[in-house]
Amino acid sequence: MPDFANPSGASIDLADRRRLLDLAADEDLLLIEDNPYGLFHADGARRTPTLKALDTRRRVVYLGSFAKTVLPGARVGYVVADQRVRATDGTVGPLADQLAKIKSMVTVNTSAIAQAVVGGALLAHGCSLVEANARERAAYARNLRHLVAGLERRFPAPSPVRWNVPAGGFFAVVTVPFGVDDALLRRSGRQYGVLWTPMAHFYDDTAPVNALRLSISAVTPEQIDVGLDRLAALLADELARAAAPA
């Protein structure tokens, strides 16, 4: 997930993308590029070419999502898989054809109505996903900008609370000097009225992780302010608790 990854919000720069493609060629690997957030770059940020756009040796299978762009409820995605593969009958054709056959058996096909809605939205914008998401991109960029500014106001240096500033997407990660777990999340929801995601949920071990993920995709700037005020109250209490003598 090279663009504004979930959960970290991190992106892979152009030089590293090229190195990754070279490594895939050297090791005879296929890369699966999952890019649901790539259209949503922040204000002033330039879109970095996707791995697939840089792929001259058919090393990348590209996954895209209309559920993050045109209509969340549609649950429609797409794949670009131009690799040539041999079928069981000996014929050679695109990997995409084999994936389509498997999908039709596993999911009994995607809703025709959902596909029609997505198709209509694309036709209305000259078949351009960029144009179809201009309003949404502006809203997400505004929300991300508002979130970062709000964190700066509530946790001015030298606060031990830190956060990253993604170049786009839906997520930011806040790092704190204490463990962040489900017990803290429950207390946050019950006593402070704000929800977030412990970063520990995205790891496969039980080691404590001192970070939480914030999402800005389905909120307004006013709701972001309310949420940050409540989060600031929670973190202030936790910082005080951590600093108190045992």
C-alpha positions as CSV (number, residue, x, y, z in Angstrom):
1,M,0.0,0.0,0.0
2,P,2.4,2.7,-1.2
3,D,0.1,5.7,-0.9
4,F,-1.1,7.0,2.5
5,A,-1.2,3.4,3.9
6,N,-3.8,2.2,6.4
7,P,-3.0,2.5,9.3
8,S,0.2,4.5,9.3
9,G,-0.6,7.1,6.6
10,A,2.9,6.6,5.3
11,S,3.9,6.6,1.6
12,I,6.8,5.2,-0.4
13,D,8.8,7.8,-2.2
14,L,9.6,7.5,-5.9
15,A,13.2,6.3,-5.5
16,D,12.1,3.5,-3.2
17,R,9.3,2.5,-5.6
18,R,11.9,2.1,-8.3
19,R,14.1,0.0,-6.0
20,L,11.2,-2.2,-5.0
21,L,10.4,-2.9,-8.7
22,D,14.1,-3.7,-9.4
23,L,14.1,-6.1,-6.4
24,A,10.9,-7.8,-7.6
25,A,12.5,-8.4,-11.0
26,D,15.8,-9.6,-9.5
27,E,13.9,-12.1,-7.2
28,D,11.2,-13.0,-9.7
29,L,8.4,-11.8,-7.5
30,L,5.0,-10.3,-8.1
31,L,4.0,-7.2,-6.1
32,I,0.4,-6.7,-5.1
33,E,-0.2,-2.9,-5.0
34,D,-3.3,-2.1,-3.0
35,N,-4.1,1.5,-3.7
36,P,-7.5,2.6,-2.3
37,Y,-6.3,6.0,-1.1
38,G,-4.0,7.1,-3.8
39,L,-6.3,9.8,-5.3
40,F,-6.6,11.6,-2.0
41,H,-3.3,13.6,-1.7
42,A,-3.3,16.6,0.6
43,D,-3.1,20.2,-0.4
44,G,0.0,21.0,-2.5
45,A,1.2,17.4,-2.6
46,R,2.0,15.9,-5.9
47,R,0.8,12.5,-6.9
48,T,3.6,10.0,-7.0
49,P,3.3,7.5,-9.9
50,T,1.9,4.2,-8.8
51,L,4.0,1.1,-8.8
52,K,1.9,-0.1,-11.7
53,A,2.6,3.1,-13.7
54,L,6.3,2.5,-13.2
55,D,6.1,-1.2,-14.0
56,T,7.7,-2.1,-17.3
57,R,8.2,-5.8,-16.6
58,R,4.8,-6.9,-15.5
59,R,5.8,-7.3,-11.9
60,V,2.8,-5.5,-10.3
61,V,-0.8,-6.6,-9.8
62,Y,-2.7,-3.4,-9.1
63,L,-5.8,-3.3,-6.9
64,G,-8.2,-0.3,-6.9
65,S,-11.4,0.4,-5.1
66,F,-14.5,2.4,-6.1
67,A,-15.7,1.9,-2.5
68,K,-13.2,4.5,-1.3
69,T,-13.9,6.8,-4.2
70,V,-17.2,6.8,-6.1
71,L,-19.6,5.2,-3.5
72,P,-18.6,3.4,-0.2
73,G,-21.8,1.4,-0.2
74,A,-21.2,0.0,-3.7
75,R,-18.4,-2.3,-2.6
76,V,-16.9,-2.4,-6.1
77,G,-13.2,-2.7,-6.8
78,Y,-11.0,-3.6,-9.8
79,V,-7.7,-5.2,-10.6
80,V,-5.1,-4.6,-13.3
81,A,-3.3,-7.9,-13.9
82,D,-1.7,-8.0,-17.3
83,Q,0.7,-10.8,-16.5
84,R,0.5,-13.8,-19.0
85,V,-0.3,-17.1,-17.3
86,R,-0.9,-20.6,-18.6
87,A,-4.3,-22.1,-17.8
88,T,-4.9,-25.8,-16.9
89,D,-5.9,-26.5,-20.5
90,G,-2.5,-25.1,-21.8
91,T,-3.8,-21.8,-23.2
92,V,-2.0,-18.6,-22.3
93,G,-3.8,-15.4,-21.4
94,P,-4.0,-12.5,-19.0
95,L,-3.9,-13.2,-15.2
96,A,-6.9,-10.9,-15.0
97,D,-9.1,-13.5,-16.9
98,Q,-8.2,-16.2,-14.4
99,L,-8.9,-13.9,-11.4
100,A,-12.3,-13.0,-12.9
101,K,-13.2,-16.7,-13.2
102,I,-12.2,-17.3,-9.6
103,K,-14.1,-14.3,-8.3
104,S,-17.3,-15.2,-10.2
105,M,-17.2,-18.6,-8.4
106,V,-16.3,-17.2,-4.9
107,T,-18.7,-14.1,-4.8
108,V,-21.4,-15.1,-7.3
109,N,-20.5,-11.8,-9.1
110,T,-20.8,-8.2,-7.9
111,S,-24.1,-6.5,-7.8
112,A,-25.1,-5.2,-11.3
113,I,-26.8,-2.2,-9.7
114,A,-23.7,-1.3,-7.8
115,Q,-21.6,-1.6,-10.9
116,A,-24.2,0.6,-12.8
117,V,-24.0,3.3,-10.2
118,V,-20.2,3.3,-10.4
119,G,-20.3,3.3,-14.2
120,G,-22.8,6.2,-14.2
121,A,-20.6,8.3,-11.9
122,L,-17.6,7.7,-14.2
123,L,-19.5,8.5,-17.3
124,A,-20.7,11.8,-15.7
125,H,-17.1,12.8,-15.2
126,G,-15.5,11.8,-18.5
127,C,-14.5,8.4,-17.2
128,S,-12.0,10.1,-14.9
129,L,-11.7,9.0,-11.3
130,V,-9.7,12.1,-10.5
131,E,-12.6,14.3,-11.7
132,A,-15.2,12.2,-10.0
133,N,-13.4,12.7,-6.7
134,A,-12.5,16.3,-6.8
135,R,-15.0,17.3,-4.1
136,E,-14.0,14.3,-1.9
137,R,-10.3,15.0,-2.3
138,A,-10.8,18.6,-1.2
139,A,-12.9,17.5,1.8
140,Y,-10.3,14.9,2.9
141,A,-7.4,17.3,2.4
142,R,-9.3,20.0,4.5
143,N,-10.0,17.4,7.3
144,L,-6.4,16.3,7.4
145,R,-5.2,19.9,7.5
146,H,-7.7,20.7,10.3
147,L,-6.6,17.6,12.3
148,V,-2.9,18.4,12.1
149,A,-3.5,22.1,13.1
150,G,-5.8,21.0,15.9
151,L,-3.1,18.6,17.3
152,E,-0.5,21.4,17.1
153,R,-2.8,23.7,19.1
154,R,-3.6,21.2,21.8
155,F,-0.2,19.7,22.2
156,P,2.4,22.4,21.6
157,A,6.1,21.6,22.0
158,P,7.6,20.3,24.2
159,S,4.6,18.0,24.7
160,P,5.5,14.3,24.7
161,V,2.5,13.7,22.4
162,R,3.7,13.4,18.8
163,W,2.0,12.7,15.4
164,N,2.9,12.2,11.8
165,V,1.8,14.4,9.0
166,P,0.7,12.3,6.0
167,A,0.8,13.6,2.5
168,G,-2.8,12.5,2.0
169,G,-5.3,9.8,2.8
170,F,-7.6,9.2,5.7
171,F,-5.4,8.5,8.7
172,A,-2.8,10.0,11.1
173,V,-1.0,8.3,14.0
174,V,-0.5,9.9,17.4
175,T,2.3,8.6,19.6
176,V,2.2,8.9,23.4
177,P,4.6,7.9,26.2
178,F,2.3,5.2,27.6
179,G,0.7,2.0,26.4
180,V,-2.4,2.2,24.2
181,D,-4.7,-0.8,24.5
182,D,-8.4,-1.8,24.4
183,A,-8.8,-1.0,28.1
184,L,-7.8,2.6,27.4
185,L,-10.1,2.6,24.3
186,R,-13.1,1.5,26.4
187,R,-12.4,4.2,29.0
188,S,-12.0,6.8,26.3
189,G,-15.4,5.9,24.8
190,R,-17.3,5.6,28.1
191,Q,-15.8,8.5,30.1
192,Y,-14.6,10.9,27.4
193,G,-16.9,10.1,24.4
194,V,-14.3,9.7,21.8
195,L,-13.2,6.6,19.8
196,W,-9.9,5.9,18.0
197,T,-8.0,2.7,17.0
198,P,-5.1,1.3,19.1
199,M,-2.2,0.8,16.7
200,A,-1.6,-2.5,18.5
201,H,-4.5,-3.9,16.5
202,F,-2.4,-3.8,13.4
203,Y,0.4,-5.9,14.7
204,D,0.6,-9.7,15.1
205,D,2.2,-9.9,18.6
206,T,1.2,-8.9,22.1
207,A,3.9,-6.2,22.6
208,P,2.5,-2.9,23.8
209,V,2.3,-0.1,21.2
210,N,2.3,3.5,22.4
211,A,0.3,4.9,19.5
212,L,-3.3,5.3,18.2
213,R,-4.8,5.9,14.8
214,L,-7.1,8.8,14.0
215,S,-9.4,8.7,11.0
216,I,-10.8,11.8,9.3
217,S,-12.8,10.3,6.4
218,A,-16.3,10.5,7.8
219,V,-16.3,13.6,10.0
220,T,-16.6,17.4,9.7
221,P,-14.1,19.9,10.9
222,E,-16.5,20.7,13.8
223,Q,-16.6,17.1,14.8
224,I,-12.8,16.9,14.5
225,D,-12.5,19.8,17.0
226,V,-14.9,18.0,19.5
227,G,-13.0,14.8,19.1
228,L,-9.7,16.4,19.6
229,D,-10.9,18.3,22.7
230,R,-12.0,15.0,24.2
231,L,-8.9,13.2,23.2
232,A,-6.8,16.0,24.7
233,A,-8.6,15.5,28.0
234,L,-8.0,11.8,28.0
235,L,-4.3,12.1,27.2
236,A,-3.8,14.8,29.8
237,D,-5.3,12.6,32.4
238,E,-3.1,9.6,31.3
239,L,0.0,11.8,31.2
240,A,-0.8,12.9,34.8
241,R,-1.4,9.3,35.8
242,A,1.9,8.2,34.3
243,A,3.8,11.0,36.0
244,A,2.3,10.4,39.5
245,P,4.6,8.7,42.0
246,A,3.9,5.0,42.4
